[in-house]
Amino acid sequence: MEKKLRLPTSIYRLQLHQKFNFRQAAAVLPYLKELGIEAIYCSPFFKACSPHGYDITDPSRFNPLIGTEKDFLHLCAELKKHQMEQIIDIVPNHMGICKGENRWWQEVLKRGKKSPFASFFDIDWESEKPALKGKVLLPLLGASYAACLKRKEIVLCQEEGEFFFRYLNYTFPIAPETYPLFIDSKGARKERMQNTLQTINRSSRRLHALLERQHYRLASFRAGGQEVNYRRFFNFNDLVALRIEREEVLQAHHRKVFDLARKKLIQGIRIDHPDGLYDPKRYLERVKEETHLPLFLEKILDPHEKLPEEWPVEGTVGYDFLNCLTALFVDKRQEKAISAAYERFVKKRLDFGDLLYEKKKFFAKSYMGSELRRLGRMLEEIAELEICFRDLTRRDLTEAVTEVIACFPVYRTYIGPKTKSPSKRDESFMQEALQRARKRNPKRESALFQLIEELLMLRLQGNKSSQRVFRRFVLRFQQFTGPIMARGLEDISFYLYNRLLSLNEVGGDPRHFGISAEEFHQYAKEKHHRWPHTVLATSTHDTKRSEDVRMRLNVLSELPQEWEACILLWKELNHIRKRRDFPGPNTEYFIYQMLVGLWPEHELASREWREFKGRLWNNLLKSIREAREETCWESPDEQYEKCVKHFLFGILDREKNGAFFDSFLPFVKKVIPLGHLNSLSSLVIKLGSPGIVDVYQGNESWNFVWVDPDNRRDVDYGELKRQLERTRVTHLKETGDLKLYLYQKGLRLRREHPALFLDGEYLPIRAVGERAERVVAFMRKQEKKVVLVVAGRFFSQHLFWEETALNLPFGGTFVDLFSEQRFSLKKGKNPLAPLLNAYPFALLYSNNLREIG
């Protein structure tokens, strides 16, 4: 019987980089220990191209910018000293290929299919394009191949006896068999070799001739979407996908991770992007077998989707909890009013389902056309094997599979190489996609969708060879639906559908406008039953907005009429700030929400004001480029972007735009304290919920940030330590340090009673009376220990709780963790007002329960 794993009740995410390395991480451990944290949870720290660490080039070495082996061991020793643990973040789906630092990839480029590492990467060596047969297309050039040659941006170099081509920060090795094309068999003196290189570099023709003989073909980045012949992470040409399903690749890539686990230097693993893997279930089983550690998945679940129960994991990294908690503080009764305000402002009605369908299809065709055509080619080969499908053309098959992918309701399904029939979960999602595709395409030949259905449902019969072809299509299809959903939803549609931006979050669906207390309880009970140790996240390095921004924007759902009156006035006042009528109304609506969400509580000094405006513009620029309507990353429209920037900075000019500020400031000053209450009340729910509390760096205190890189800025731990010290010497009534205070009190209680919070029963508590819908309450119980969580919501109405009570299953003497007030509660109805007389939320605990009437 496997030994039960010890799990922390809380984890703290640290973003490691050159200015915050292993040593700096070790230095903040005393602060985190004082806060109540039990484990740190670091960003990837193996050798990589970028500071974020998700483009690893060498998984066997620590990133030298973050530290050495000695530095890492120092961090581990400090963790042990403070009785804390470490969860690491690994990236099994892909690797970075910049700077020539990926030795495996460089060997593939040098030796082609004969490289011992050729099987490590997901490369299609049998391209239908004759010029790419046996070659890798590298769409990494910033301009056309011809232009780069003409501008002498691609040069032949020699260093330490090795010859290679250099382009910007890329190096491309030269196949040894082509050396005789530019050096004689006896070699050459250094001076003569330099002259030879200079001569070749002066001739675009000679450079081209040498490049043509390599195992790769350089191309413009624009060719990636239509010609690339290796699987990528989404549409990033410099992130090449691994074949981690192969045992030799798993062992080579994870050797260091497995070694750290054997030496007990790590106590858990976060697994990035499992949806990209060929066979996620088998991969998870192998990692579990090798490490015997808790596994946490960056699995993005649709609001109605369940994590496969057979997976050997503790749960997800918490996006499902994040969205459920956010929705709890959205007033669903006001959905029609908010929708009407949005549609009147933008002067059109947006159907999110139609938008998502169009943008998924757009992204698939524009950015991943090569992968689509590969699926079409596979379908054509399969159709040739079946008489009833042989007349179907590749073009029609490609269009049909594109439609099914665009209609897919979740990121992916999980049929494995040996699955005999789809699970009920997977079958329902595939049938939903096929039904939607047929409905949207009534005139398409029915056999097109019939073939895809037979394949996905594993119903198509054939010999062993045919069955392998059929299964290969299904597995490849599954790897493709995830990237299309992620980019079409999170990175395009979320920047175009701006009804209420707090709902446009990773793992969320803006169509789900708020939930009831009963719906939250149902979610929490299910999690407690099946995934009691899942992660409870509210902000991450990938969230579009921090928890405090989302909770502030949620206030708008309570004030639809006031919000609409304000934005219509602002639209009228700010129209003169536009150039060429830009930005359009949808972007303008986005801007006003951004201002409300990020607006500082206190007046800023001139330097801080300049920095704040810079942050606003950077966030807005990223948003309009991600939306891909008037501008985009690949082809920025500089004139449009200048117009939008002019508008933003124009409306922020206090001297020239005083009328706007006269309206905006009173409104935002009303929203800010209500947003604070939302943040604090939601935090109390988080602290009491089943699972492991996740604190993203800096968010233990107030933190109003947008998407990355805004949410990855350095954290001032010196100031946080001072704030934490202040919470020890005073009881707080104002919100200045209250969030940090609540975190510390709650995390420490969790640390003292791990069984109660990780495994204790979850008991929904029913509120009754006049304001019952404005309170959420539940108990956690483990033997005689119990906590009672009570959290108010919808604070814009008022903060009075008379005529409202909680119906408790048992009574006892309770102490409020925050106010330290004592209460004698009885079984049955208990008035709510006394419990919330200090704060509009409470976390009460008791070791002395009694079932009395």
DRENSETI-61164 format. One line per 4 residues: their letters; for each residue x, z, y of C-alpha. Coordinates in steps of 0.5 Angstrom, whole numbers, m for minus. Layout:
% DRENSETI-61164
A	X:Z:Y | ...
***
This chain:
% DRENSETI-61164
MEKK	0:0:0 | 3:m2:7 | 5:4:11 | 0:5:17
LRLP	3:2:24 | 4:7:29 | 1:4:36 | 2:5:43
TSIY	m4:7:47 | m1:3:53 | 4:m2:54 | 7:m5:61
RLQL	9:m12:62 | 15:m13:65 | 17:m20:68 | 25:m21:67
HQKF	29:m25:71 | 36:m25:74 | 34:m20:79 | 30:m16:74
NFRQ	34:m16:68 | 35:m11:62 | 39:m6:66 | 34:m6:72
AAAV	28:m5:66 | 32:1:63 | 32:4:70 | 24:4:71
LPYL	23:7:64 | 23:14:67 | 18:12:72 | 13:9:67
KELG	14:15:62 | 12:19:68 | 6:14:69 | 4:15:62
IEAI	6:9:59 | 8:9:52 | 11:2:51 | 14:m4:55
YCSP	12:m11:54 | 17:m16:56 | 17:m23:58 | 21:m28:53
FFKA	29:m26:54 | 32:m31:50 | 36:m37:53 | 32:m41:57
CSPH	31:m46:62 | 27:m42:67 | 26:m35:70 | 19:m34:66
GYDI	23:m35:59 | 18:m40:56 | 22:m46:55 | 27:m43:51
TDPS	34:m47:49 | 37:m42:44 | 33:m37:40 | 39:m34:38
RFNP	42:m31:44 | 40:m27:50 | 39:m30:56 | 45:m29:60
LIGT	42:m28:67 | 38:m23:64 | 43:m19:60 | 48:m19:54
EKDF	47:m16:47 | 50:m9:50 | 45:m9:56 | 39:m10:51
LHLC	42:m5:46 | 42:0:53 | 35:m2:54 | 33:0:47
AELK	37:7:47 | 34:9:54 | 27:7:51 | 29:11:45
KHQM	31:17:49 | 24:17:53 | 20:16:46 | 18:9:48
EQII	17:3:45 | 18:m5:46 | 14:m11:44 | 17:m17:45
DIVP	14:m24:47 | 16:m30:43 | 15:m38:43 | 14:m41:37
NHMG	11:m47:39 | 16:m51:43 | 23:m51:46 | 26:m53:53
ICKG	31:m59:53 | 34:m58:60 | 41:m58:62 | 43:m60:55
ENRW	43:m53:53 | 39:m54:47 | 44:m55:41 | 39:m57:36
WQEV	35:m62:41 | 42:m65:43 | 44:m66:36 | 38:m70:35
LKRG	39:m75:41 | 46:m76:39 | 45:m77:31 | 37:m79:31
KKSP	34:m79:25 | 40:m77:21 | 41:m71:25 | 40:m64:21
FASF	35:m62:26 | 31:m68:26 | 26:m65:22 | 26:m59:27
FDID	22:m63:32 | 15:m66:32 | 17:m73:33 | 14:m80:31
WESE	20:m84:29 | 16:m90:27 | 13:m92:33 | 9:m99:34
KPAL	13:m101:40 | 19:m105:37 | 24:m102:42 | 22:m95:40
KGKV	23:m95:33 | 28:m90:30 | 28:m87:38 | 26:m82:42
LLPL	23:m84:49 | 25:m79:54 | 20:m79:60 | 25:m75:64
LGAS	27:m79:70 | 24:m78:77 | 23:m86:78 | 23:m92:74
YAAC	29:m93:70 | 31:m99:74 | 31:m95:80 | 35:m89:77
LKRK	41:m94:75 | 41:m98:81 | 42:m91:85 | 47:m89:81
EIVL	43:m83:79 | 45:m84:71 | 52:m83:70 | 57:m83:64
CQEE	61:m77:64 | 67:m74:60 | 68:m66:59 | 72:m63:54
GEFF	73:m69:50 | 65:m70:49 | 62:m76:53 | 55:m76:55
FRYL	50:m79:61 | 48:m74:66 | 42:m75:70 | 40:m69:75
NYTF	41:m63:71 | 40:m67:64 | 45:m69:60 | 44:m74:54
PIAP	50:m74:49 | 53:m81:46 | 52:m83:39 | 59:m83:36
ETYP	58:m90:33 | 58:m93:40 | 64:m90:42 | 68:m96:41
LFID	64:m100:46 | 68:m97:51 | 74:m94:48 | 79:m97:44
SKGA	80:m94:37 | 87:m91:39 | 84:m87:44 | 86:m87:51
RKER	90:m83:56 | 86:m79:61 | 88:m83:67 | 86:m90:63
MQNT	79:m86:61 | 77:m84:68 | 78:m92:70 | 74:m94:64
LQTI	68:m89:66 | 69:m91:73 | 68:m98:72 | 62:m97:67
NRSS	59:m93:72 | 60:m98:78 | 56:m103:73 | 48:m102:72
RRLH	49:m108:67 | 54:m104:63 | 51:m98:63 | 44:m101:61
ALLE	48:m104:55 | 51:m97:53 | 44:m94:54 | 40:m99:49
RQHY	45:m97:43 | 43:m90:44 | 38:m86:39 | 34:m85:45
RLAS	31:m89:51 | 30:m86:58 | 24:m87:62 | 20:m85:68
FRAG	16:m79:68 | 10:m83:69 | 11:m86:62 | 10:m80:58
GQEV	3:m80:58 | 2:m86:55 | 9:m88:51 | 12:m81:49
NYRR	13:m80:42 | 14:m73:41 | 9:m67:41 | 10:m63:47
FFNF	7:m57:50 | 1:m60:54 | 4:m65:58 | 10:m62:60
NDLV	16:m68:58 | 21:m63:58 | 18:m58:53 | 18:m61:46
ALRI	14:m58:40 | 17:m55:34 | 15:m56:27 | 15:m48:26
EREE	11:m49:19 | 17:m51:16 | 21:m45:13 | 28:m47:15
VLQA	25:m48:22 | 22:m41:22 | 28:m38:19 | 33:m41:24
HHRK	28:m40:30 | 26:m33:29 | 33:m31:26 | 34:m26:32
VFDL	27:m24:32 | 27:m22:25 | 34:m18:26 | 31:m14:31
ARKK	25:m12:27 | 30:m10:21 | 34:m6:26 | 28:m3:29
LIQG	30:m5:36 | 23:m8:37 | 16:m5:35 | 11:m10:36
IRID	11:m18:38 | 7:m22:42 | 6:m29:40 | 5:m35:45
HPDG	0:m40:44 | m1:m40:37 | m6:m46:38 | m1:m51:38
LYDP	1:m49:31 | 0:m54:25 | m2:m48:21 | m3:m41:25
KRYL	m5:m37:19 | 0:m38:15 | 5:m38:21 | 2:m31:22
ERVK	3:m29:15 | 10:m31:15 | 12:m27:21 | 8:m21:19
EETH	12:m21:12 | 19:m22:15 | 18:m16:21 | 12:m11:18
LPLF	10:m11:26 | 4:m11:30 | 2:m18:32 | m2:m19:38
LEKI	m4:m26:40 | m4:m30:46 | m11:m33:43 | m16:m36:49
LDPH	m23:m34:46 | m29:m38:49 | m34:m32:51 | m38:m34:44
EKLP	m32:m34:40 | m29:m29:35 | m22:m29:33 | m21:m31:25
EEWP	m22:m24:21 | m17:m26:16 | m11:m27:21 | m6:m21:20
VEGT	m6:m19:27 | m8:m13:32 | m12:m17:36 | m11:m22:42
VGYD	m7:m20:49 | m14:m19:52 | m17:m25:56 | m23:m24:53
FLNC	m24:m16:55 | m21:m18:62 | m27:m23:63 | m32:m19:60
LTAL	m30:m13:65 | m30:m18:71 | m37:m20:69 | m40:m13:68
FVDK	m39:m13:76 | m42:m19:78 | m50:m18:79 | m53:m23:75
RQEK	m60:m22:78 | m57:m26:84 | m54:m32:80 | m60:m37:83
AISA	m58:m35:90 | m51:m35:90 | m51:m42:87 | m56:m44:92
AYER	m51:m42:97 | m46:m46:94 | m49:m52:93 | m52:m52:100
FVKK	m45:m51:103 | m42:m57:99 | m48:m61:99 | m49:m63:92
RLDF	m50:m60:85 | m45:m59:81 | m46:m58:73 | m40:m55:70
GDLL	m41:m58:63 | m41:m65:66 | m35:m63:70 | m31:m60:64
YEKK	m33:m66:60 | m31:m71:65 | m24:m67:67 | m22:m66:59
KFFA	m23:m74:58 | m19:m75:64 | m14:m71:63 | m13:m74:55
KSYM	m13:m81:58 | m9:m80:64 | m4:m75:61 | m4:m75:54
GSEL	m6:m82:52 | 0:m83:47 | m3:m77:43 | m10:m80:43
RRLG	m7:m87:41 | m4:m84:35 | m10:m81:33 | m14:m87:34
RMLE	m8:m91:29 | m9:m85:24 | m16:m86:24 | m16:m94:23
EIAE	m11:m93:17 | m16:m88:14 | m22:m93:16 | m18:m99:12
LEIC	m19:m94:6 | m26:m94:6 | m31:m100:5 | m36:m97:10
FRDL	m31:m96:15 | m26:m102:15 | m30:m106:20 | m29:m100:26
TRRD	m23:m102:31 | m18:m98:33 | m20:m98:40 | m27:m96:38
LTEA	m24:m91:34 | m20:m88:39 | m25:m88:44 | m30:m84:39
VTEV	m25:m79:38 | m23:m78:45 | m31:m77:46 | m31:m71:41
IACF	m25:m68:44 | m28:m68:51 | m34:m65:48 | m31:m60:44
PVYR	m33:m53:45 | m27:m48:44 | m20:m49:44 | m19:m51:37
TYIG	m21:m50:29 | m17:m47:24 | m17:m51:18 | m10:m51:14
PKTK	m7:m55:9 | m10:m52:3 | m17:m51:6 | m22:m53:1
SPSK	m28:m53:6 | m29:m51:13 | m31:m44:15 | m38:m43:18
RDES	m34:m41:25 | m30:m48:25 | m36:m52:22 | m41:m50:27
FMQE	m36:m52:33 | m35:m58:30 | m42:m60:29 | m43:m58:36
ALQR	m38:m63:39 | m40:m68:34 | m48:m67:37 | m45:m67:44
ARKR	m41:m73:43 | m47:m77:40 | m52:m75:45 | m47:m77:51
NPKR	m46:m84:47 | m52:m86:44 | m50:m94:44 | m44:m93:40
ESAL	m44:m95:33 | m46:m89:29 | m41:m90:24 | m35:m88:29
FQLI	m38:m81:29 | m40:m81:22 | m32:m82:20 | m30:m77:24
EELL	m35:m72:22 | m33:m74:14 | m26:m72:16 | m27:m66:20
MLRL	m32:m63:15 | m27:m65:9 | m32:m69:6 | m28:m76:5
QGNK	m26:m77:m2 | m20:m80:m5 | m14:m80:m9 | m8:m75:m7
SSQR	m5:m80:m3 | m11:m81:1 | m13:m74:1 | m6:m72:5
VFRR	m7:m78:10 | m14:m75:11 | m11:m68:12 | m6:m70:16
FVLR	m11:m73:21 | m15:m66:21 | m9:m62:23 | m6:m67:28
FQQF	m13:m67:31 | m13:m59:31 | m7:m59:35 | m9:m64:40
TGPI	m16:m60:42 | m13:m54:45 | m8:m57:50 | m14:m62:53
MARG	m19:m56:53 | m13:m52:57 | m11:m57:62 | m18:m60:63
LEDI	m21:m53:64 | m16:m48:67 | m12:m53:71 | m17:m58:73
SFYL	m24:m56:73 | m23:m48:75 | m20:m51:82 | m26:m56:83
YNRL	m32:m51:81 | m32:m46:86 | m39:m42:86 | m35:m35:85
LSLN	m28:m36:84 | m27:m29:80 | m31:m32:74 | m26:m38:74
EVGG	m21:m34:70 | m17:m36:63 | m21:m35:58 | m27:m35:62
DPRH	m33:m39:63 | m36:m39:70 | m43:m41:67 | m43:m34:65
FGIS	m46:m31:71 | m45:m23:70 | m47:m19:64 | m51:m13:63
AEEF	m49:m6:60 | m52:m7:54 | m48:m14:53 | m42:m10:55
HQYA	m43:m5:49 | m44:m10:44 | m38:m13:46 | m34:m6:46
KEKH	m37:m4:39 | m35:m11:36 | m28:m10:38 | m28:m3:36
HRWP	m31:m5:29 | m26:m11:28 | m20:m11:33 | m20:m3:35
HTVL	m12:m4:37 | m13:m11:41 | m10:m11:48 | m14:m9:54
ATST	m12:m13:60 | m14:m14:67 | m8:m18:70 | m3:m22:67
HDTK	3:m27:69 | m2:m33:68 | m9:m30:71 | m11:m34:77
RSED	m13:m28:81 | m11:m21:80 | m16:m15:78 | m17:m13:85
VRMR	m18:m20:88 | m23:m21:82 | m27:m15:84 | m27:m16:91
LNVL	m30:m23:90 | m35:m20:85 | m38:m16:91 | m40:m23:94
SELP	m45:m23:88 | m49:m17:91 | m49:m20:98 | m51:m28:97
QEWE	m55:m28:104 | m50:m25:108 | m45:m29:105 | m49:m36:106
ACIL	m50:m34:113 | m43:m33:114 | m40:m39:111 | m45:m43:115
LWKE	m43:m40:121 | m35:m41:119 | m36:m48:117 | m39:m50:124
LNHI	m34:m46:128 | m28:m49:124 | m30:m56:124 | m26:m58:130
RKRR	m20:m56:126 | m21:m61:121 | m17:m68:121 | m20:m74:118
DFPG	m25:m69:116 | m21:m66:111 | m21:m61:107 | m28:m63:104
PNTE	m33:m58:104 | m31:m56:97 | m24:m54:99 | m27:m51:105
YFIY	m31:m46:101 | m25:m45:96 | m21:m43:102 | m26:m38:105
QMLV	m26:m34:98 | m19:m34:98 | m19:m31:105 | m24:m26:103
GLWP	m20:m24:96 | m13:m24:99 | m14:m21:106 | m10:m15:108
EHEL	m13:m8:109 | m9:m6:115 | m6:m10:121 | 0:m14:119
ASRE	7:m14:123 | 9:m21:126 | 14:m22:120 | 9:m20:115
WREF	3:m24:118 | 8:m31:117 | 9:m29:110 | 2:m28:109
KGRL	0:m35:112 | 6:m38:107 | 3:m35:101 | m4:m37:103
WNNL	m1:m44:104 | 3:m44:97 | m3:m42:94 | m8:m47:97
LKSI	m3:m53:96 | m3:m51:88 | m10:m51:88 | m11:m58:91
REAR	m6:m61:87 | m9:m58:80 | m16:m60:82 | m13:m67:82
EETC	m18:m70:87 | m15:m72:93 | m7:m70:91 | m4:m68:85
WESP	3:m66:83 | 5:m73:80 | 3:m77:87 | 2:m72:92
DEQY	m2:m75:98 | 3:m72:104 | m2:m74:109 | m8:m70:106
EKCV	m4:m64:105 | m2:m64:112 | m9:m64:114 | m11:m59:110
KHFL	m5:m54:112 | m7:m56:119 | m14:m53:118 | m12:m47:114
FGIL	m7:m45:120 | m12:m47:125 | m17:m43:123 | m12:m37:122
DREK	m10:m38:130 | m13:m32:133 | m12:m34:140 | m15:m40:139
NGAF	m20:m39:134 | m23:m32:136 | m30:m34:135 | m28:m34:127
FDSF	m25:m28:127 | m31:m24:131 | m35:m26:125 | m30:m26:119
LPFV	m27:m19:120 | m33:m15:120 | m35:m19:114 | m29:m18:110
KKVI	m28:m10:113 | m35:m9:109 | m33:m12:103 | m26:m9:102
PLGH	m28:m2:101 | m34:m4:96 | m28:m8:92 | m24:m2:92
LNSL	m30:2:88 | m31:m4:84 | m23:m4:82 | m23:4:81
SSLV	m30:4:77 | m28:m2:72 | m21:2:71 | m24:8:69
IKLG	m28:3:64 | m22:0:62 | m18:7:60 | m24:9:56
SPGI	m25:3:52 | m23:1:45 | m16:m2:45 | m9:m1:48
VDVY	m9:m1:55 | m4:m7:58 | m2:m6:65 | 1:m12:69
QGNE	7:m10:73 | 5:m7:80 | m2:m7:78 | m2:0:77
SWNF	m3:0:85 | m7:m4:89 | m5:m11:88 | m8:m17:92
VWVD	m5:m23:89 | m7:m31:87 | m4:m35:81 | 3:m36:80
PDNR	8:m35:83 | 4:m31:87 | 3:m26:82 | 10:m26:79
RDVD	14:m23:86 | 18:m17:85 | 15:m10:85 | 18:m5:89
YGEL	19:1:84 | 22:5:89 | 15:5:93 | 11:6:87
KRQL	15:12:85 | 14:15:92 | 7:14:91 | 7:17:84
ERTR	10:23:87 | 5:24:92 | m1:24:87 | 3:30:84
VTHL	2:34:90 | m5:33:92 | m12:31:90 | m14:25:93
KETG	m20:23:96 | m18:17:100 | m17:10:96 | m10:10:99
DLKL	m6:12:92 | m13:13:88 | m12:7:83 | m5:10:81
YLYQ	m8:17:81 | m13:14:76 | m8:10:72 | m3:16:71
KGLR	m9:21:69 | m12:16:64 | m6:14:61 | m3:21:60
LRRE	m10:23:57 | m9:17:52 | m2:19:50 | m4:26:49
HPAL	m10:24:44 | m8:17:41 | m13:17:35 | m19:19:40
FLDG	m18:12:44 | m15:8:39 | m20:10:33 | m25:14:36
EYLP	m32:12:35 | m35:8:41 | m42:11:43 | m46:7:48
IRAV	m50:12:53 | m57:10:55 | m58:11:63 | m65:12:65
GERA	m69:12:71 | m69:9:78 | m62:6:78 | m60:6:71
ERVV	m58:m2:71 | m52:1:76 | m49:5:71 | m45:4:65
AFMR	m43:10:60 | m41:11:53 | m37:16:49 | m31:16:45
KQEK	m31:21:39 | m26:23:34 | m28:29:30 | m29:35:36
KVVL	m26:31:41 | m30:27:46 | m29:23:52 | m35:21:56
VVAG	m34:15:61 | m39:14:67 | m38:8:72 | m42:6:77
RFFS	m43:m1:80 | m46:m6:85 | m44:m1:90 | m47:m5:96
QHLF	m54:m2:95 | m52:5:96 | m48:11:92 | m54:16:91
WEET	m56:17:84 | m62:21:84 | m68:20:79 | m63:17:74
ALNL	m60:21:68 | m56:20:62 | m59:21:55 | m53:24:51
PFGG	m53:25:43 | m50:32:44 | m48:37:49 | m42:41:50
TFVD	m37:43:56 | m34:38:59 | m28:37:65 | m28:31:69
LFSE	m21:28:69 | m20:26:76 | m24:31:80 | m23:37:75
QRFS	m30:39:76 | m33:43:70 | m40:41:67 | m44:44:62
LKKG	m48:38:59 | m54:38:54 | m56:34:48 | m62:29:51
KNPL	m63:28:59 | m57:30:64 | m58:28:71 | m53:23:73
APLL	m52:25:81 | m48:32:79 | m43:28:75 | m42:23:80
NAYP	m41:27:86 | m34:27:87 | m33:19:86 | m38:14:83
FALL	m34:14:77 | m32:20:72 | m28:21:65 | m30:27:62
YSNN	m27:30:56 | m29:36:52 | m26:39:45 | m32:43:44
LREI	m38:39:42 | m45:42:41 | m51:39:38 | m56:43:42
G	m63:41:45
***
